[in-house]
């Protein structure tokens, strides 16, 4: 019988003790004395959120297929257990073996969201691993980061030994093989990192120096060690169909945020929205074979017992075999008594027909993401969605029996005017009016429209990376404009409006576009109590503002300042395929309010390996 790291009396003191006991269905158990490499895979948030992350499931399955490696899982303890572990000096442990993380060879941390940065420091400290990479000795685990936030790893550079830039299915085997050689030949931690830095996609911050101009902008970013590449190239899986994918993912004991089977149908997006980081990072578009997906769906359902299956992609409607796949799933799921979830669908006749077959009309709501209220601003962001299409889609949905609609917008977009903001309310009202044009006897109860606005953050590797952000006060003022205009609408009783926290958005912008100096603020804020900043009830903005002041950093320098086109960004040493010249062209086209066609209509010469493997105009420049 396994010995639990936490005694019963502690488990009884904390909320949801099942977060910490492991031993779930499909968890991989191995003899630690029969493996060469022990890898702790961490999601720096609570168990329920981490267990919903597909990327960790893929790597967990891939690593554990190696006979020489045992990959285990670890998540951030919630605040109640965090306090007890500190008081009683209990080291953070892995779920499978319940062994301390400090005894592992690697601690791999997936970094999905900027507001989890202090949780990364929590995981390190509770694991009794020095927070700063330069203070770790030969016996410490190697701390490696991956995920979308590593496309600007600089704010976290001081805390990580190395970063993996790109999709994990490509180079990780080479990295693990190199570590086996380290153990066999006995070379040092530094020598391992130096050899690892020669692998494609591996970034070791210690081997690079940064200098700054007097105005605070970056003057140079250069390697300080012989044989280290000047640029790090994003790693990508071109043959997605034959890449590894778990047949039997771990099934949590308690309800996870996404408590269902996830079927990834494609990566990348053809749309080119200028605000969307994922749409640039994950180019080119790659699809999985539909026959393999059918078999994968059956395997996943049989090995998990989940009662729902969900399709995963940035834009499911753009998967070319969607109709065949969905029709198969409808039949298969009906036979098994399983529900289907179809996110990321455009609202058109086909999608509505499909959703009418798989959703309970009385309970479901449909989601539209116009992102901007006016057509002018939708053209600026290259959304490729007209008001006519939105109203038409909503009308078809209402006539099909739906009465609930969610609308998502952003505030603070480049070139946004007061009229653009008011148009959010006007568009919501037009959708409500469209509902009441349906004869009363054909309506499905009252219309419910929920309008949500997030605040715009200019992310690295997007055409908007040069754009300034709004201040907290400006964001809130823009939300008030929308709210005031919403209240003036005829059908306001049908419309509910909410908006994101402005404080959190500003900090997200600081972390997203920050340089190495921002790491001092993260460390200071953590030491003064910042933790679980992504959770509203745990977020304390005053801690961050005081840390900024203590560390002597100017928040406006990182957030509200518009960047010069020739400025060196902290992330410019990374090559993602999409060229900076393409992003500059799109930045210019945004100001011209010019739309760029999607990738299937016409190649825009972005520089990524083109859809269908074609040759790009800019190649590797």
N, C-alpha and C positions, 0 to 999 in steps of 0.2 A: 504493500500500500504506500502511495506517495505521502511524504511528510509535507504538510502545508506550511508555507513560510509565515503565515499569520495564525496564531492560536485562536481557538474558538471564541475566547472572551473578547478579542479584538474584532473578529468578524461580526460579532453580535452588536458591537458599538457603532458600526458604520452603515451608511445607506447602501443598499444593493451589494451585499457581500459577494454575490455571484460574479461581480466584476473581477475578482481577485483569485479565484480558486482554480481556474483552468479546467482541464479534463473534459472539454466539450466534445460533442460528436465530430469526428474527422480531424481532431487535433492530432498532430504527429508526435509520437513518442519514440525515442531512440535511447540506446545505451550510450551515455556520454563518454564512456571509456572506449567506445568503438568508432568514434569519429575524430577527425583531425581539426575541424573548424566548428566553432560554436558562434552562431550569429543571432543576436537579439534584434528583432525587427520592431521598431517603435512607431506608434502614432501618438503624437503629443497632445492628446485630448482624452476624454473619458472613453471607457470601453465601448459604450453603445455607438459612439460616432466612429471610433477606429475600426470596429468590426464591420462597418458598412463600406469600408474603402476597398475598391476593387484592386488597386495597384498592389497593396500589401498581400492580398490573397494570391495574386499571380506570382509574386516573388517568393512567397512562403512555399507555394507548390513547387516552383522551379528549384529553389535551393534544396528542399527536402528530397527531391528526386536524386540528388547526389548522395552516394553512400558515405562520402567522407565529411558531410556537413549536416549539422542539425540546426535548423532555423526555428527559433521560438518567438513568442510575441510578448510585448510589454506596452502598457498604456499609462497615461498620466493618472496617478491616484487623485480622487476627488479631494476637496479641501479637508474633509473630516479625517480621512486616513492620512493625508499629508501631515497633518498636525501630530497625529499619534506616532508616525514613523520618525519624525524629527525628535519628538520627546523621548522615545525609547530607542533611538538610534538603530532602527530596523532598516537594513539596506533594501533598495528597490529590487524586485525579483521578476523573473520570467514566469509566464503562466504555466508552460508545459512542465518544466522540471522544478519550479519554485526556487531555483538557484539564484544567487545574487548576480546582477548584471555586471558587476565589476569583475566577475570571474570569466566573462566571455571574451572571445577574440575580437568581435566587432559589435558595435552598437550602431545600427542603421536607423536613421530617423527620417521619415517622410515629412516633407514640409509643404503642406497644402495651402496654408493660409497665414498671412503675415501676423495676425493677432494671436497666433499660437507661439510666438517667439519666446515669451517668458516661460511657457510650459517646457520648452526644450531645456532651459536652465534648471527647471525643477527636476526633470528626469536625470540630468547629469548629477545634480547635487544629491538627490536621494539615492542615486547609484553609487555615491561616494567616489565619483570621478571628478578630478579637477575641472573647473569650469573653463579655464583657458587652455587651449591646445598646447601652448608652449610650456605648460607646467606638468604635462603628462610624461611619465617615465615608461620604461620598457614593459612594465607589467600591466599597464592600463589598456583597456579595450581601444581599438581604433574607432573613432567616431566619424561616421560617414553620413552625409546628407544627400537626399534626392527629392524629386518632386518639382512642381511648377515654380516654387519660390526660389529654387536654386538657379534660375535664370537671371537673378541678381543675388548672388550669395554674399555680397560684400558686408552687409550689416551683421552677418553671422560669422564672418571669416575668422574671428579670434577664437570661436568656440568649437570649430570643426577641424579635424585632421585632414579630411578630404571631402570633396563633393563629387557626385556622379551626375553629369549633365546629359540628360536624355532619357530614353526608354531603357528600362533595366534588363530587358531580355538579351541585350547585345554583348556587353563587355564584362558583366559580373562574373561569368565563369572564368575569364582570363584573370580577373582580380583575385578570385579565390584560389586559383591555381598558383598565382604568384605568392600568395600568403603561405600556401603549403611549402613552397620552396624556401620561404623565409624560415619556417620552423625546421625544415630539414637541414638547411645550410647554416642557420644561425646568424643571418645578417641582421643588422640593427633596425630599430624602428624607423630612423631617418633614412636608411638605405632602402627599406621597403617603400617608404613614401616617395623617394626619388625614382625608383623603378616604376611605381604605380603611376606617377605623373607622366610617364612616357606612354601610357596606354591611352587610346582615344577616349575622349569624354571625361577623363579624370582630372580634376582641378585640386591642387594642393596649395592653399593660400599662403603658407609659410615660404613658398618658393617665388613669391612675387612681391615687389615693392611698389608703393604708390607715392607720388609726389604731387604737391598742390601749388597752384598759383596763389598770389596774394589775395585774390578775390574769393578764394575757397574752392574754385573749380579744379578739376584734376588736370595736372600738367603732364604726367606720364604714368604708365602702368607697365612694368617690365619684369621679366624673370630675373631672379638674383642668383640662380644656380645653373651650372652648365647642363645642357641637354634637355632643358625644360621648354616646352613649346610656348610661343608668344600668344597663340590663339587656342582655345579649347573648342572642339567641334562637337556639336550635339549628336548624340547617337540615336539612331532610329531603326525600327524594324520595318523593312520593306515588304517582306512576305508575312503578312499578319495572319493569314490562314493557317500556316504551319508553325507558327510560334506557340510557345507553351501557354496553356490555359487550364485552370484547375477544373477537374471533373467532380471533386468532392471537397468543396470549401468548408471551412470550420463553421459549425452551426452554433450560435451563441445560446447560452442558457436563459438569458433575459432578452426582452424585446430590443432589437437594435434600431437605430434611426431608419435604416433601410432594411427592413426585415423581410428579405425576399431573395430569390435567385437573380443574379445579374448576368445578362448576356450581352457582351460587348460586340456590336455588329460592325463598327468601323472606327477609325481614328482620323482626325483632321476634319477640316471644314472647307467647303468651296466658296463660302459666302463673302469673306473679306470685310467684315464689319471693322471699322477703323478704331473702335474702342476695345476690341476683344483680343486679349492676349492669347488665349487658347487657340483662337483661329489662326494666329501666326506661328505660335510655337509648334503646333502639331501638324503643320504642313509637311509633306503633301497628304492628300486624302488617300487612305488605304482601306479597302473593304475585306471582310472575311467572306469566304465562300459560303453560299446559302446552304448547301448540303451539309457542310461541317457544322454550321450553326444549328441546324435541325437536330443533329446527333448530340451536339453539346447541350442543347436544351433538355433532351431526354435524360442524358447522364446527370446533369445538375439536379433535376427534379427527383430522380431516383435516389441520389446519394445524400440529399438534404432533407427531404420531407417538407420543404417550404410550400406554402399555399399560394404563392404569387411569383410571377416571373416578370422581369422588367428589361426592356431593351436599353442599352447604354451607348450613347454617341453624342457628339456636339450638335448634330442635326439629323435625326433619324429619317426624316422625309427624303433626304438626299441619298439614302442607301438604295441602290438601283434594284435590288431584289426584294424590296420591302413588302410588296403585295404578296409574293409567293411565301415569304417567311411568316408574315402575319396570318395568312390563311391557314398555314400549317399549324401555327401555335393556337389559333382559335379552336381548331378541331382537336388537337392534342390536349389542350387545357380543359376543354369541355369534357373530354373522356376521363380526365384525372380529377376533375373538380377543382382546378387551379385557376386563379385570377391572372389577368395580364395587365401590366402597366406599360403605357406607351408615351413616355415623355419626349420632348424635343420634336414634336410633329407640327408641321404647318397646318393651319386650319383650312383645309380645302375639302372638296366633296368626298374624295377617297378617305381622308383621315376621319371625317365625321361618320362615314359609313362603317369604318372599322371600329371606331369608338362606340358606336351605338350597339355593336355586337359584344363588346367586351366590358362595358361599364354599366353600372346601375345609374340610369338617367336621373333618378330622383336624388341621388347623393353626389354625383360627380360635378366638377366644375371644369371649364375649359380655360386654358391659359394663352393669352396673346402677349407678345413682348414688342410693342411698337418702339420702345426705348425713348422716342421723342414725340411730342404732341403735334408738331407741324411737319408738313411735307418738306419744307426747306431744310429743317434740321435733320430729318431722316436722310435727306440726300447728303448732308454734311458728314454724317457718320457712316454713310454707305449701307444703310439698313436694307435697302431694296424692297421696301414694303410700302404700298400706297394706302391712302385712307380708303379708297374704293375697295381694295382687297380686304382690309380689316373689317369694314362694315358688311361686306358681302359674306365673309366667313362667319361673322357673328350672327347675321340674319339666318344663314343656313343652319347654324347650331340651334338658334332659338326655335326655328321651325321643326327641327328634329327632336325637340323635347327638352333641351337644356335651358336652364334659367339662371345659371351662375357663371360669371365670367371674371377672371383675374387679369388685370392689365398691369404690366411692368414698364416703368419709365426710369430714366436717369435725369438728374438735375446737375447743372454745373458743366455741361458739355461745352466744348469750344464753340465760339460764336453765338452761344445761346442768348436770346433776348427775352424781355418780359412777355412779349407776344407769344413766343415759343412756349413759355411756361403756361400761359393761360390756355393755350391750345390743348394741353393735357386734359383740362376740365371739359373743354368743348368736345373733344373726341369721346370722352367717357359719356357725356350727355347724348351725343349722337347714337352711341351704341344702345343706351337706355331707350331712346326714342324709337329705334329700330325694333326693340322688343315689343313696345306698346302699339306698333303698327300691326302686329299679329292680332286677328280677331280674339276677343276675350275668351271665348269657349275653347280656343285652340292653345291657349297659354298654359304653361306648367307652373301655376302659382305666380308669386311676385318675382320680379327681376332683382337679382343681387349682383352688383358690380363692385369689385374690390380693386381700388387703384393703389398701387404701391410705387413709391419712388425711392431709389437708392441714390447716393451721391457719387458723382463721377471721380474715379481715380485714374490718372494717366499711368499706364503700366509700361514696363520695359518691352521693347520689341514690338510696339504698336506704332502706327502713324501718329498717334496722339502723345507719344513719349516726350515731345517738346512742349506740350501744353502746360499752362499754369493750372493749379487747383484753386478752388475757392477757399476762403477762410471758413471757420466754423460759423461765424455770424452770417456770412454771405449764403452759405448752404441753408441755414435755418430761415433766412429771409426769403429765399426762393421757394422753400416749402410753404411758407405762409402765403405767398402769392397764389400758389396752386390751391391751397385750402380755401382762401377767400373766394377765388373764382369758382371753386366747386360748390360752395354754399349758395352762390348766386344762380346756379343752374335750376331749371324747371323741375328736373327729375332727381333732385339731390337726395331724396329719401331712398332712392334705389342705389345710391353710390356711397361707398365708404372709402375713406382715404387714410393712408398711413405712410410714414416715411422712416428711413433708417437714422441711426444715431450719427450726428455730425462729428462729434468728438472722435469716435472710433474711425470714421472715414479719414479724417485728417492724419491720424497716426498710421493708418494703413498706407496712406500716400508717402509718409516719411519712410516707412520700412521698405516699401516697394521700390522707391527711387533713391534710397540712401546709399552712402559709401561706408567705408570701414569705420569712420569716426562715429557713426550711429551706434555701433556695438557698445561703446562706452555708456550710452544712454540706456540701452536695453539692460545691461548688467546693473547699472545703478538703480533703475526702476525696480528690477527684480529684487535687489537687496533691500529695497524700501517697501516691499509688499505686493508688487504687481504680479498677478497670476490669473490664469483663466480670463484674459482680457477679451476673448471672443464671447464671453457670457455676460450679458447685460448686468446681472445682479452682482457680478464680481469685478466689473470694470470700474476703475477709479482714475478719472482723467487727471486729477490734481497730482497724483504721484508722478505721472509722465511729464507734466509741465514743470514740476519742481526739479525733476531729473535733468530736463533740457537746460534749465538755468544753472544747475550745479556743474554740468558738463560743458557749459559755454557754447552750446550749439544753437544756431538760429533756425527755428522751425520754418520761417518763411523762405529761407534759402533753399530748403528741400521741397517745399510744397507750392507756394504761390508764385514762385519765380518762373517766368517763361525761359526755356532753354534756347541758346543760340544753336543754329543748325550745325556748326562746326565744333560744338563742345564735346569733349570726351566724356562719355557716360561711364559709370562704375561697371557696367555690364558689357562694354564694347569689346572685351577680350573673348567673348563667346560668339561663335558662329552658329546660327540656327538654320542657315540655308536661305531664309529671306534676307535680302541685302538691305543695308542702310539706305542705299540710293532709292530702292523701291519705297521704303517707308517715307523718305523725304518727298517723293513724287505724290504719294497718297496724302501727306500732310498738306501739300500745295493744292491738290485737287479738293480737299475738304474745304479750304478757304474759297475755292472757286465754286463750291456747291455742285461738284461734278461727280456723278456715279461711276464706279468701276464695275464692269461686268463680272459675274461669278466665273470660277475657273472652268466650268464646263461650257460656258458660252464663248469665252475668249481668254486665252492666256494673257495675264497682265505682266509677265516677265518678272515675277517676284524674286526669283533666284532659287527657290526650293526645287528639288527634283520634281518635275511636273507630274500632274495627274496622268495616269497610265504610263508613267516612265518616260515621257517625252523629254526633249532637250530644252532647257530653259534658255532664255535670251542672255541672261547674265552669268550662267554657269556657277562657278565657285568664287566669283569676285566678292 
